[in-house]
Amino acid sequence: MACCTGYCAAETQFDGKVAEKDLRRYRRRGADVTTRLLLEELCRQPMEGWRLLDVGGGIGVISAELADTGVASVTMVEASPAYLEIARRKVGSRYGSRPTQFILGDFTAIANTLPDADVVTLDRVVCCYPDGEALLREAAGRARQILAFTYRAIVGMYV
C-alpha cells in the first residue's frame, strides 16, 4: 500500500481493488520490507499474553504475523471498509478463541473509547494522516509497553 502525499479519504484511496491487490502481493511475497523490520523488532520482545492494538492495520499483516507469538488479543482499527473486511477474514481465524476486534473508524476520533494495549503499531499510517502528531499522541496514550511505527522519511523510503 502506498501512502498518499496529503489527506486522503480511506474509502476511496484504499478501496476493494487496492485491498485485493495488496492481499495478493502479501500472499506472493509476504510482508513488505519495512513491515518485516517492524515485525522483527517486535518479535524480540516476549509478547506472550500481551494485547495488540494495530492502528491503520490495512489488510491485517501485522496482526496476522504476530498471531503465533502468544499475543492474547488483537484490536485492529482501520478507516477503509475494504481493508477491514479482508483483515477480518484473514486475521480472525488465526487467533482461534483469543479475542479479536475489528473496528472501522478514525483512530484519533475513537482512541479514548479503546482499551490500552501492551503494543500499539502504526505501519505506514503516520504519513497518510492529516495530523500525524495527534495520531501519535493518541497512539502513545494507549500503549502500555511499546509504540511501534514506521513513517516516510524520504520519498519512497520508510523507516
C-alpha positions, 0 to 999 in steps of 0.5 A: 500500500502506498501512502498518499502525499496529503489527506486522503479519504480511506474509502476511496484511496484504499478501496476493494481493488487496492485491498485485493491487490495488496492481499495478493502481493502479501500472499506472493511475497509476504510482508513488505520490507519495512513491515518485516523490520517492524515485525522483527523488532517486535518479535524480540520482545516476549509478547506472550499474553500481551494485547495488540492494538494495530492502528491503520492495520490495512489488510491485517499483516501485522496482526496476522504475523504476530498471531503465533507469538502468544499475543492474547488479543488483537484490536485492529482499527482501520478507516477503509471498509475494504481493508477491514473486511479482508483483515477480518477474514484473514486475521480472525481465524488465526487467533482461534478463541483469543479475542479479536476486534475489528473496528472501522473508524478514525483512530484519533476520533475513537482512541479514548473509547479503546482499551490500552494495549501492551503494543500499539503499531502504526505501519505506514499510517503516520504519513497518510494522516492529516495530523500525524502528531495527534495520531501519535499522541493518541497512539502513545496514550494507549500503549502500555509497553511499546509504540511501534511505527514506521513513517516516510522519511524520504520519498519512497523510503520508510523507516 
